[in-house]
Amino acid sequence: KQGGLPAYMVDHEDQIDPQWVAGKQRIGVTAGASAPEVLVDRVIARLKQLGVSRISQLEGVQEHVAFPLPKGLSAVE
């Protein structure tokens, strides 16, 4: 949005409105580290259903982040 372009946040691929992609030449999809890969794949599949014909994956910064389990879920030592 800061660049003057529309942006939408979805939790599920069915939330994508076909009007969002109609007539667009380029569409960007980003996801946070906690977003399941299957959700990203479903969003891409939905975009293909809506007529997006070319998908390019750009290389991002490789992160090596590990989040510790909450105390209640970690093994007792």
mmCIF file as gemmi writes it, N, C-alpha and C atoms, coordinates in Angstrom:
data_model
loop_
_atom_site.group_PDB
_atom_site.id
_atom_site.type_symbol
_atom_site.label_atom_id
_atom_site.label_alt_id
_atom_site.label_comp_id
_atom_site.label_asym_id
_atom_site.label_entity_id
_atom_site.label_seq_id
_atom_site.pdbx_PDB_ins_code
_atom_site.Cartn_x
_atom_site.Cartn_y
_atom_site.Cartn_z
_atom_site.occupancy
_atom_site.B_iso_or_equiv
_atom_site.pdbx_formal_charge
_atom_site.auth_seq_id
_atom_site.auth_asym_id
_atom_site.pdbx_PDB_model_num
ATOM 1 N N . LYS Axp A 1 ? 0.814 -1.193 0 1 0 ? 1 A 1
ATOM 2 C CA . LYS Axp A 1 ? 0 0 0 1 0 ? 1 A 1
ATOM 3 C C . LYS Axp A 1 ? 0.858 1.258 0 1 0 ? 1 A 1
ATOM 4 N N . GLN Axp A 2 ? 1.995 1.222 0.653 1 0 ? 2 A 1
ATOM 5 C CA . GLN Axp A 2 ? 2.828 2.417 0.739 1 0 ? 2 A 1
ATOM 6 C C . GLN Axp A 2 ? 3.329 2.848 -0.63 1 0 ? 2 A 1
ATOM 7 N N . GLY Axp A 3 ? 3.423 1.927 -1.562 1 0 ? 3 A 1
ATOM 8 C CA . GLY Axp A 3 ? 3.868 2.242 -2.913 1 0 ? 3 A 1
ATOM 9 C C . GLY Axp A 3 ? 2.738 2.7 -3.812 1 0 ? 3 A 1
ATOM 10 N N . GLY Axp A 4 ? 1.548 2.866 -3.258 1 0 ? 4 A 1
ATOM 11 C CA . GLY Axp A 4 ? 0.413 3.321 -4.041 1 0 ? 4 A 1
ATOM 12 C C . GLY Axp A 4 ? -0.328 2.215 -4.765 1 0 ? 4 A 1
ATOM 13 N N . LEU Axp A 5 ? -0.018 0.978 -4.444 1 0 ? 5 A 1
ATOM 14 C CA . LEU Axp A 5 ? -0.683 -0.164 -5.069 1 0 ? 5 A 1
ATOM 15 C C . LEU Axp A 5 ? -1.576 -0.857 -4.045 1 0 ? 5 A 1
ATOM 16 N N . PRO Axp A 6 ? -2.661 -1.469 -4.505 1 0 ? 6 A 1
ATOM 17 C CA . PRO Axp A 6 ? -3.521 -2.178 -3.557 1 0 ? 6 A 1
ATOM 18 C C . PRO Axp A 6 ? -2.811 -3.393 -2.963 1 0 ? 6 A 1
ATOM 19 N N . ALA Axp A 7 ? -3.112 -3.665 -1.707 1 0 ? 7 A 1
ATOM 20 C CA . ALA Axp A 7 ? -2.55 -4.826 -1.015 1 0 ? 7 A 1
ATOM 21 C C . ALA Axp A 7 ? -3.659 -5.466 -0.188 1 0 ? 7 A 1
ATOM 22 N N . TYR Axp A 8 ? -3.636 -6.783 -0.119 1 0 ? 8 A 1
ATOM 23 C CA . TYR Axp A 8 ? -4.668 -7.521 0.601 1 0 ? 8 A 1
ATOM 24 C C . TYR Axp A 8 ? -4.013 -8.602 1.448 1 0 ? 8 A 1
ATOM 25 N N . MET Axp A 9 ? -4.546 -8.818 2.636 1 0 ? 9 A 1
ATOM 26 C CA . MET Axp A 9 ? -4.068 -9.899 3.488 1 0 ? 9 A 1
ATOM 27 C C . MET Axp A 9 ? -5.168 -10.948 3.573 1 0 ? 9 A 1
ATOM 28 N N . VAL Axp A 10 ? -4.812 -12.184 3.282 1 0 ? 10 A 1
ATOM 29 C CA . VAL Axp A 10 ? -5.793 -13.27 3.319 1 0 ? 10 A 1
ATOM 30 C C . VAL Axp A 10 ? -5.284 -14.385 4.223 1 0 ? 10 A 1
ATOM 31 N N . ASP Axp A 11 ? -6.217 -15.083 4.829 1 0 ? 11 A 1
ATOM 32 C CA . ASP Axp A 11 ? -5.893 -16.242 5.654 1 0 ? 11 A 1
ATOM 33 C C . ASP Axp A 11 ? -6.171 -17.545 4.916 1 0 ? 11 A 1
ATOM 34 N N . HIS Axp A 12 ? -6.872 -17.438 3.784 1 0 ? 12 A 1
ATOM 35 C CA . HIS Axp A 12 ? -7.297 -18.626 3.045 1 0 ? 12 A 1
ATOM 36 C C . HIS Axp A 12 ? -7.456 -18.228 1.584 1 0 ? 12 A 1
ATOM 37 N N . GLU Axp A 13 ? -7.148 -19.139 0.678 1 0 ? 13 A 1
ATOM 38 C CA . GLU Axp A 13 ? -7.199 -18.827 -0.76 1 0 ? 13 A 1
ATOM 39 C C . GLU Axp A 13 ? -8.583 -18.427 -1.242 1 0 ? 13 A 1
ATOM 40 N N . ASP Axp A 14 ? -9.629 -18.892 -0.582 1 0 ? 14 A 1
ATOM 41 C CA . ASP Axp A 14 ? -10.99 -18.539 -1.002 1 0 ? 14 A 1
ATOM 42 C C . ASP Axp A 14 ? -11.329 -17.076 -0.736 1 0 ? 14 A 1
ATOM 43 N N . GLN Axp A 15 ? -10.495 -16.389 0.019 1 0 ? 15 A 1
ATOM 44 C CA . GLN Axp A 15 ? -10.725 -14.973 0.299 1 0 ? 15 A 1
ATOM 45 C C . GLN Axp A 15 ? -10.251 -14.072 -0.842 1 0 ? 15 A 1
ATOM 46 N N . ILE Axp A 16 ? -9.578 -14.628 -1.824 1 0 ? 16 A 1
ATOM 47 C CA . ILE Axp A 16 ? -9.072 -13.825 -2.94 1 0 ? 16 A 1
ATOM 48 C C . ILE Axp A 16 ? -10.236 -13.46 -3.853 1 0 ? 16 A 1
ATOM 49 N N . ASP Axp A 17 ? -10.466 -12.18 -4.009 1 0 ? 17 A 1
ATOM 50 C CA . ASP Axp A 17 ? -11.54 -11.662 -4.859 1 0 ? 17 A 1
ATOM 51 C C . ASP Axp A 17 ? -11.042 -11.627 -6.306 1 0 ? 17 A 1
ATOM 52 N N . PRO Axp A 18 ? -11.756 -12.233 -7.239 1 0 ? 18 A 1
ATOM 53 C CA . PRO Axp A 18 ? -11.324 -12.216 -8.64 1 0 ? 18 A 1
ATOM 54 C C . PRO Axp A 18 ? -11.077 -10.803 -9.18 1 0 ? 18 A 1
ATOM 55 N N . GLN Axp A 19 ? -11.768 -9.818 -8.663 1 0 ? 19 A 1
ATOM 56 C CA . GLN Axp A 19 ? -11.577 -8.431 -9.111 1 0 ? 19 A 1
ATOM 57 C C . GLN Axp A 19 ? -10.175 -7.925 -8.783 1 0 ? 19 A 1
ATOM 58 N N . TRP Axp A 20 ? -9.563 -8.488 -7.75 1 0 ? 20 A 1
ATOM 59 C CA . TRP Axp A 20 ? -8.224 -8.055 -7.367 1 0 ? 20 A 1
ATOM 60 C C . TRP Axp A 20 ? -7.2 -8.348 -8.456 1 0 ? 20 A 1
ATOM 61 N N . VAL Axp A 21 ? -7.406 -9.404 -9.234 1 0 ? 21 A 1
ATOM 62 C CA . VAL Axp A 21 ? -6.416 -9.806 -10.233 1 0 ? 21 A 1
ATOM 63 C C . VAL Axp A 21 ? -6.832 -9.478 -11.663 1 0 ? 21 A 1
ATOM 64 N N . ALA Axp A 22 ? -8.095 -9.128 -11.853 1 0 ? 22 A 1
ATOM 65 C CA . ALA Axp A 22 ? -8.598 -8.838 -13.201 1 0 ? 22 A 1
ATOM 66 C C . ALA Axp A 22 ? -7.815 -7.684 -13.828 1 0 ? 22 A 1
ATOM 67 N N . GLY Axp A 23 ? -7.248 -7.95 -14.994 1 0 ? 23 A 1
ATOM 68 C CA . GLY Axp A 23 ? -6.543 -6.916 -15.749 1 0 ? 23 A 1
ATOM 69 C C . GLY Axp A 23 ? -5.166 -6.55 -15.228 1 0 ? 23 A 1
ATOM 70 N N . LYS Axp A 24 ? -4.684 -7.253 -14.235 1 0 ? 24 A 1
ATOM 71 C CA . LYS Axp A 24 ? -3.367 -6.935 -13.668 1 0 ? 24 A 1
ATOM 72 C C . LYS Axp A 24 ? -2.272 -7.637 -14.464 1 0 ? 24 A 1
ATOM 73 N N . GLN Axp A 25 ? -1.154 -6.931 -14.648 1 0 ? 25 A 1
ATOM 74 C CA . GLN Axp A 25 ? -0.018 -7.523 -15.351 1 0 ? 25 A 1
ATOM 75 C C . GLN Axp A 25 ? 0.916 -8.262 -14.4 1 0 ? 25 A 1
ATOM 76 N N . ARG Axp A 26 ? 0.995 -7.778 -13.165 1 0 ? 26 A 1
ATOM 77 C CA . ARG Axp A 26 ? 1.87 -8.412 -12.176 1 0 ? 26 A 1
ATOM 78 C C . ARG Axp A 26 ? 1.172 -8.453 -10.828 1 0 ? 26 A 1
ATOM 79 N N . ILE Axp A 27 ? 1.382 -9.556 -10.145 1 0 ? 27 A 1
ATOM 80 C CA . ILE Axp A 27 ? 0.812 -9.756 -8.82 1 0 ? 27 A 1
ATOM 81 C C . ILE Axp A 27 ? 1.922 -10.307 -7.941 1 0 ? 27 A 1
ATOM 82 N N . GLY Axp A 28 ? 2.091 -9.735 -6.777 1 0 ? 28 A 1
ATOM 83 C CA . GLY Axp A 28 ? 3.095 -10.223 -5.839 1 0 ? 28 A 1
ATOM 84 C C . GLY Axp A 28 ? 2.434 -10.949 -4.684 1 0 ? 28 A 1
ATOM 85 N N . VAL Axp A 29 ? 3.068 -12.005 -4.248 1 0 ? 29 A 1
ATOM 86 C CA . VAL Axp A 29 ? 2.592 -12.763 -3.092 1 0 ? 29 A 1
ATOM 87 C C . VAL Axp A 29 ? 3.759 -12.871 -2.118 1 0 ? 29 A 1
ATOM 88 N N . THR Axp A 30 ? 3.523 -12.495 -0.884 1 0 ? 30 A 1
ATOM 89 C CA . THR Axp A 30 ? 4.531 -12.658 0.157 1 0 ? 30 A 1
ATOM 90 C C . THR Axp A 30 ? 3.904 -13.406 1.324 1 0 ? 30 A 1
ATOM 91 N N . ALA Axp A 31 ? 4.746 -14.008 2.129 1 0 ? 31 A 1
ATOM 92 C CA . ALA Axp A 31 ? 4.255 -14.737 3.301 1 0 ? 31 A 1
ATOM 93 C C . ALA Axp A 31 ? 5.281 -14.624 4.415 1 0 ? 31 A 1
ATOM 94 N N . GLY Axp A 32 ? 4.79 -14.573 5.62 1 0 ? 32 A 1
ATOM 95 C CA . GLY Axp A 32 ? 5.67 -14.531 6.778 1 0 ? 32 A 1
ATOM 96 C C . GLY Axp A 32 ? 6.244 -15.906 7.079 1 0 ? 32 A 1
ATOM 97 N N . ALA Axp A 33 ? 7.215 -15.926 7.953 1 0 ? 33 A 1
ATOM 98 C CA . ALA Axp A 33 ? 7.885 -17.183 8.304 1 0 ? 33 A 1
ATOM 99 C C . ALA Axp A 33 ? 6.931 -18.202 8.902 1 0 ? 33 A 1
ATOM 100 N N . SER Axp A 34 ? 5.874 -17.725 9.555 1 0 ? 34 A 1
ATOM 101 C CA . SER Axp A 34 ? 4.95 -18.662 10.201 1 0 ? 34 A 1
ATOM 102 C C . SER Axp A 34 ? 3.85 -19.154 9.267 1 0 ? 34 A 1
ATOM 103 N N . ALA Axp A 35 ? 3.808 -18.637 8.04 1 0 ? 35 A 1
ATOM 104 C CA . ALA Axp A 35 ? 2.774 -19.071 7.089 1 0 ? 35 A 1
ATOM 105 C C . ALA Axp A 35 ? 3.1 -20.474 6.582 1 0 ? 35 A 1
ATOM 106 N N . PRO Axp A 36 ? 2.166 -21.407 6.719 1 0 ? 36 A 1
ATOM 107 C CA . PRO Axp A 36 ? 2.426 -22.76 6.213 1 0 ? 36 A 1
ATOM 108 C C . PRO Axp A 36 ? 2.623 -22.755 4.692 1 0 ? 36 A 1
ATOM 109 N N . GLU Axp A 37 ? 3.589 -23.518 4.231 1 0 ? 37 A 1
ATOM 110 C CA . GLU Axp A 37 ? 3.877 -23.599 2.794 1 0 ? 37 A 1
ATOM 111 C C . GLU Axp A 37 ? 2.651 -24.042 2.004 1 0 ? 37 A 1
ATOM 112 N N . VAL Axp A 38 ? 1.837 -24.914 2.595 1 0 ? 38 A 1
ATOM 113 C CA . VAL Axp A 38 ? 0.638 -25.398 1.912 1 0 ? 38 A 1
ATOM 114 C C . VAL Axp A 38 ? -0.327 -24.243 1.641 1 0 ? 38 A 1
ATOM 115 N N . LEU Axp A 39 ? -0.399 -23.269 2.528 1 0 ? 39 A 1
ATOM 116 C CA . LEU Axp A 39 ? -1.27 -22.115 2.306 1 0 ? 39 A 1
ATOM 117 C C . LEU Axp A 39 ? -0.765 -21.284 1.131 1 0 ? 39 A 1
ATOM 118 N N . VAL Axp A 40 ? 0.535 -21.069 1.074 1 0 ? 40 A 1
ATOM 119 C CA . VAL Axp A 40 ? 1.114 -20.315 -0.044 1 0 ? 40 A 1
ATOM 120 C C . VAL Axp A 40 ? 0.838 -21.05 -1.353 1 0 ? 40 A 1
ATOM 121 N N . ASP Axp A 41 ? 0.998 -22.361 -1.36 1 0 ? 41 A 1
ATOM 122 C CA . ASP Axp A 41 ? 0.726 -23.158 -2.562 1 0 ? 41 A 1
ATOM 123 C C . ASP Axp A 41 ? -0.737 -23.042 -2.981 1 0 ? 41 A 1
ATOM 124 N N . ARG Axp A 42 ? -1.64 -23.02 -2.018 1 0 ? 42 A 1
ATOM 125 C CA . ARG Axp A 42 ? -3.069 -22.897 -2.332 1 0 ? 42 A 1
ATOM 126 C C . ARG Axp A 42 ? -3.397 -21.52 -2.888 1 0 ? 42 A 1
ATOM 127 N N . VAL Axp A 43 ? -2.747 -20.49 -2.374 1 0 ? 43 A 1
ATOM 128 C CA . VAL Axp A 43 ? -2.949 -19.14 -2.904 1 0 ? 43 A 1
ATOM 129 C C . VAL Axp A 43 ? -2.486 -19.09 -4.358 1 0 ? 43 A 1
ATOM 130 N N . ILE Axp A 44 ? -1.344 -19.666 -4.646 1 0 ? 44 A 1
ATOM 131 C CA . ILE Axp A 44 ? -0.837 -19.684 -6.022 1 0 ? 44 A 1
ATOM 132 C C . ILE Axp A 44 ? -1.775 -20.478 -6.924 1 0 ? 44 A 1
ATOM 133 N N . ALA Axp A 45 ? -2.278 -21.607 -6.448 1 0 ? 45 A 1
ATOM 134 C CA . ALA Axp A 45 ? -3.228 -22.403 -7.234 1 0 ? 45 A 1
ATOM 135 C C . ALA Axp A 45 ? -4.492 -21.597 -7.522 1 0 ? 45 A 1
ATOM 136 N N . ARG Axp A 46 ? -4.96 -20.851 -6.547 1 0 ? 46 A 1
ATOM 137 C CA . ARG Axp A 46 ? -6.158 -20.013 -6.738 1 0 ? 46 A 1
ATOM 138 C C . ARG Axp A 46 ? -5.886 -18.929 -7.781 1 0 ? 46 A 1
ATOM 139 N N . LEU Axp A 47 ? -4.729 -18.315 -7.732 1 0 ? 47 A 1
ATOM 140 C CA . LEU Axp A 47 ? -4.387 -17.296 -8.726 1 0 ? 47 A 1
ATOM 141 C C . LEU Axp A 47 ? -4.358 -17.903 -10.127 1 0 ? 47 A 1
ATOM 142 N N . LYS Axp A 48 ? -3.859 -19.122 -10.25 1 0 ? 48 A 1
ATOM 143 C CA . LYS Axp A 48 ? -3.872 -19.805 -11.547 1 0 ? 48 A 1
ATOM 144 C C . LYS Axp A 48 ? -5.302 -20.031 -12.019 1 0 ? 48 A 1
ATOM 145 N N . GLN Axp A 49 ? -6.198 -20.416 -11.1 1 0 ? 49 A 1
ATOM 146 C CA . GLN Axp A 49 ? -7.616 -20.593 -11.448 1 0 ? 49 A 1
ATOM 147 C C . GLN Axp A 49 ? -8.22 -19.298 -11.969 1 0 ? 49 A 1
ATOM 148 N N . LEU Axp A 50 ? -7.721 -18.182 -11.462 1 0 ? 50 A 1
ATOM 149 C CA . LEU Axp A 50 ? -8.254 -16.872 -11.845 1 0 ? 50 A 1
ATOM 150 C C . LEU Axp A 50 ? -7.573 -16.304 -13.087 1 0 ? 50 A 1
ATOM 151 N N . GLY Axp A 51 ? -6.716 -17.102 -13.725 1 0 ? 51 A 1
ATOM 152 C CA . GLY Axp A 51 ? -6.138 -16.689 -14.998 1 0 ? 51 A 1
ATOM 153 C C . GLY Axp A 51 ? -4.695 -16.247 -14.976 1 0 ? 51 A 1
ATOM 154 N N . VAL Axp A 52 ? -4.048 -16.282 -13.828 1 0 ? 52 A 1
ATOM 155 C CA . VAL Axp A 52 ? -2.627 -15.946 -13.78 1 0 ? 52 A 1
ATOM 156 C C . VAL Axp A 52 ? -1.879 -17.094 -14.444 1 0 ? 52 A 1
ATOM 157 N N . SER Axp A 53 ? -1.174 -16.79 -15.533 1 0 ? 53 A 1
ATOM 158 C CA . SER Axp A 53 ? -0.579 -17.862 -16.329 1 0 ? 53 A 1
ATOM 159 C C . SER Axp A 53 ? 0.913 -18.056 -16.098 1 0 ? 53 A 1
ATOM 160 N N . ARG Axp A 54 ? 1.579 -17.056 -15.583 1 0 ? 54 A 1
ATOM 161 C CA . ARG Axp A 54 ? 3.029 -17.174 -15.409 1 0 ? 54 A 1
ATOM 162 C C . ARG Axp A 54 ? 3.381 -16.938 -13.947 1 0 ? 54 A 1
ATOM 163 N N . ILE Axp A 55 ? 4.052 -17.897 -13.358 1 0 ? 55 A 1
ATOM 164 C CA . ILE Axp A 55 ? 4.453 -17.814 -11.957 1 0 ? 55 A 1
ATOM 165 C C . ILE Axp A 55 ? 5.977 -17.812 -11.901 1 0 ? 55 A 1
ATOM 166 N N . SER Axp A 56 ? 6.544 -16.832 -11.23 1 0 ? 56 A 1
ATOM 167 C CA . SER Axp A 56 ? 7.988 -16.759 -11.029 1 0 ? 56 A 1
ATOM 168 C C . SER Axp A 56 ? 8.258 -16.661 -9.539 1 0 ? 56 A 1
ATOM 169 N N . GLN Axp A 57 ? 9.173 -17.469 -9.064 1 0 ? 57 A 1
ATOM 170 C CA . GLN Axp A 57 ? 9.555 -17.401 -7.66 1 0 ? 57 A 1
ATOM 171 C C . GLN Axp A 57 ? 10.879 -16.674 -7.568 1 0 ? 57 A 1
ATOM 172 N N . LEU Axp A 58 ? 10.9 -15.6 -6.809 1 0 ? 58 A 1
ATOM 173 C CA . LEU Axp A 58 ? 12.116 -14.828 -6.622 1 0 ? 58 A 1
ATOM 174 C C . LEU Axp A 58 ? 12.839 -15.328 -5.384 1 0 ? 58 A 1
ATOM 175 N N . GLU Axp A 59 ? 14.141 -15.351 -5.463 1 0 ? 59 A 1
ATOM 176 C CA . GLU Axp A 59 ? 14.93 -15.78 -4.314 1 0 ? 59 A 1
ATOM 177 C C . GLU Axp A 59 ? 14.939 -14.669 -3.278 1 0 ? 59 A 1
ATOM 178 N N . GLY Axp A 60 ? 14.715 -15.039 -2.07 1 0 ? 60 A 1
ATOM 179 C CA . GLY Axp A 60 ? 14.747 -14.089 -0.962 1 0 ? 60 A 1
ATOM 180 C C . GLY Axp A 60 ? 15.983 -14.328 -0.122 1 0 ? 60 A 1
ATOM 181 N N . VAL Axp A 61 ? 16.01 -13.683 0.999 1 0 ? 61 A 1
ATOM 182 C CA . VAL Axp A 61 ? 17.113 -13.859 1.928 1 0 ? 61 A 1
ATOM 183 C C . VAL Axp A 61 ? 16.909 -15.176 2.664 1 0 ? 61 A 1
ATOM 184 N N . GLN Axp A 62 ? 17.923 -16.009 2.663 1 0 ? 62 A 1
ATOM 185 C CA . GLN Axp A 62 ? 17.846 -17.285 3.369 1 0 ? 62 A 1
ATOM 186 C C . GLN Axp A 62 ? 17.96 -17.022 4.859 1 0 ? 62 A 1
ATOM 187 N N . GLU Axp A 63 ? 16.964 -17.443 5.605 1 0 ? 63 A 1
ATOM 188 C CA . GLU Axp A 63 ? 16.97 -17.238 7.051 1 0 ? 63 A 1
ATOM 189 C C . GLU Axp A 63 ? 17.152 -18.569 7.764 1 0 ? 63 A 1
ATOM 190 N N . HIS Axp A 64 ? 17.841 -18.514 8.867 1 0 ? 64 A 1
ATOM 191 C CA . HIS Axp A 64 ? 18.045 -19.7 9.7 1 0 ? 64 A 1
ATOM 192 C C . HIS Axp A 64 ? 17.598 -19.342 11.116 1 0 ? 64 A 1
ATOM 193 N N . VAL Axp A 65 ? 16.301 -19.204 11.27 1 0 ? 65 A 1
ATOM 194 C CA . VAL Axp A 65 ? 15.738 -18.788 12.546 1 0 ? 65 A 1
ATOM 195 C C . VAL Axp A 65 ? 15.042 -19.978 13.184 1 0 ? 65 A 1
ATOM 196 N N . ALA Axp A 66 ? 15.297 -20.186 14.441 1 0 ? 66 A 1
ATOM 197 C CA . ALA Axp A 66 ? 14.619 -21.243 15.19 1 0 ? 66 A 1
ATOM 198 C C . ALA Axp A 66 ? 13.914 -20.601 16.374 1 0 ? 66 A 1
ATOM 199 N N . PHE Axp A 67 ? 12.66 -20.936 16.542 1 0 ? 67 A 1
ATOM 200 C CA . PHE Axp A 67 ? 11.886 -20.41 17.65 1 0 ? 67 A 1
ATOM 201 C C . PHE Axp A 67 ? 11.789 -21.482 18.731 1 0 ? 67 A 1
ATOM 202 N N . PRO Axp A 68 ? 12.142 -21.144 19.972 1 0 ? 68 A 1
ATOM 203 C CA . PRO Axp A 68 ? 12.036 -22.136 21.043 1 0 ? 68 A 1
ATOM 204 C C . PRO Axp A 68 ? 10.576 -22.43 21.372 1 0 ? 68 A 1
ATOM 205 N N . LEU Axp A 69 ? 10.321 -23.659 21.8 1 0 ? 69 A 1
ATOM 206 C CA . LEU Axp A 69 ? 8.974 -24.022 22.22 1 0 ? 69 A 1
ATOM 207 C C . LEU Axp A 69 ? 8.628 -23.283 23.508 1 0 ? 69 A 1
ATOM 208 N N . PRO Axp A 70 ? 7.359 -22.946 23.684 1 0 ? 70 A 1
ATOM 209 C CA . PRO Axp A 70 ? 6.949 -22.353 24.961 1 0 ? 70 A 1
ATOM 210 C C . PRO Axp A 70 ? 7.25 -23.323 26.104 1 0 ? 70 A 1
ATOM 211 N N . LYS Axp A 71 ? 7.48 -22.783 27.296 1 0 ? 71 A 1
ATOM 212 C CA . LYS Axp A 71 ? 7.862 -23.607 28.447 1 0 ? 71 A 1
ATOM 213 C C . LYS Axp A 71 ? 6.894 -24.757 28.693 1 0 ? 71 A 1
ATOM 214 N N . GLY Axp A 72 ? 5.618 -24.533 28.518 1 0 ? 72 A 1
ATOM 215 C CA . GLY Axp A 72 ? 4.63 -25.572 28.761 1 0 ? 72 A 1
ATOM 216 C C . GLY Axp A 72 ? 4.681 -26.72 27.767 1 0 ? 72 A 1
ATOM 217 N N . LEU Axp A 73 ? 5.333 -26.506 26.62 1 0 ? 73 A 1
ATOM 218 C CA . LEU Axp A 73 ? 5.404 -27.538 25.586 1 0 ? 73 A 1
ATOM 219 C C . LEU Axp A 73 ? 6.768 -28.199 25.484 1 0 ? 73 A 1
ATOM 220 N N . SER Axp A 74 ? 7.774 -27.592 26.08 1 0 ? 74 A 1
ATOM 221 C CA . SER Axp A 74 ? 9.116 -28.157 25.967 1 0 ? 74 A 1
ATOM 222 C C . SER Axp A 74 ? 9.286 -29.332 26.924 1 0 ? 74 A 1
ATOM 223 N N . ALA Axp A 75 ? 10.227 -30.197 26.6 1 0 ? 75 A 1
ATOM 224 C CA . ALA Axp A 75 ? 10.488 -31.38 27.423 1 0 ? 75 A 1
ATOM 225 C C . ALA Axp A 75 ? 11.064 -30.956 28.769 1 0 ? 75 A 1
ATOM 226 N N . VAL Axp A 76 ? 10.661 -31.634 29.804 1 0 ? 76 A 1
ATOM 227 C CA . VAL Axp A 76 ? 11.174 -31.353 31.145 1 0 ? 76 A 1
ATOM 228 C C . VAL Axp A 76 ? 12.566 -31.944 31.255 1 0 ? 76 A 1
ATOM 229 N N . GLU Axp A 77 ? 13.497 -31.149 31.775 1 0 ? 77 A 1
ATOM 230 C CA . GLU Axp A 77 ? 14.88 -31.631 31.914 1 0 ? 77 A 1
ATOM 231 C C . GLU Axp A 77 ? 15.129 -32.117 33.31 1 0 ? 77 A 1
